[in-house]
């Protein structure tokens, strides 16, 4: 059974060099996006950003909202039309944040995967 898990782990991470795995970086600027990883700095086009970290417009279907007594003197509903609406999702990236990055094999560019706590 242990050999099965070892083989699966090897298949999931075929890179032998630990510098080719995930790493921690820091956002040092937003315009252009700049990420520092150790002694290496990546700028703009050298960074591929995960979808959840970019500003984008999403189409959503709204829901009915129910107010609570803490926010209003009486509980009541606010009906919102059930057709689709567009919302702007703002990027959560901020200068100084620790981020999870995955250097590409050439070490000349990175994938910006997520924000770390």
N, C-alpha and C positions, 0 to 999 in steps of 0.2 A: 504494500500500500504506500509506503514512504517513497518508493521509486516512482510511483505514478505522480505524486505531488511534486517531486523533484523534476521530473520530465516536463510537467505542465508549467512549472515556474521557469524552467529554462526556455521553453517555447514562448512564453509571454515576454521574457526579457532576454533576447538573444545577444545583447551587447555584453561583452566581458569587461570592458573598461568602465569603472564606476563613474568616471567623469561624463560618460555618455548617458547617464540616467537622469532622473528628476533632480532639480536643484532649487535653491532658494535665491531669489533676487530681490531687489528693491526698486520701486518706481522712483526715479529721481527727477523726472519732468513729464508733463503731459503734452506739450506742444513744442517740438514733436515728442511723441512717446519715447521715453528713454528708460531703459532698465539696466541696472548695475548688478553683475554677478561676479563677485570676487574682484579680480583685476580687469575683467572684461566689461565693456559697455556696449549695449545694443541700442540702435536708434531706428525710428520710423519703419522703413521697409524691411529691416532685418528682423522685425518682430511680427509674428502671426498671432493675432489675438483671438481667444475663444469667444464664441458668440455671446455668452452671458456677460461678457465684460465690455461690450461695445454699446454705444448709443444706437438705438434702432427704433423703428416704428413697428408695433405689433397690432394685429387685428384681433379683438377679443369680443366675447359676448358678455355684456354686463349682467348683473344680478340685482335682485331687489334688496334694498338695504333696510334693516330694522334699527331704529335708534334705541339707545338704552336710557334709562332714567338718569344716569350720571351725566349725560350730555344734553338732556332736554327735559322740560317739565312734564312731558307726557310721552309715552311710548307710541310711536306711529311708524308707518312704512313709507318709504320713498320708492315709488316704482320708476324704473328706468326702462326705456324702450328695449325690447329684446332683440333688436337687430344688431349687427356687428358694428363696433366703433373702433377707431384707431387710437392707440395710446402711444406716447413716446416713452420708451424705457431709457433712462439716463444711465450712462456708464458709472459704475461704482468705483472706478479707479481714482486714486488720490495720490499725490506726491507723498513719499515716505512709507507707503504700504509695503509689507513683505508679500511677495508673490511666488507662486509655484510655477517654475518654468521647466521646459524640456528642451535642452539644446538639440538642434538638428545634427545629423551625423557629421556634417562639414564643420561644425563648431563656429560657423560664421553667422548663424541666425538662430532664433529660438521660437518656440511656441510658448505663449503666455497662457497658462492653463487656468489659474484661479488665484484668488486672494487668500492669504493665510491669516489666521488670527494673531 
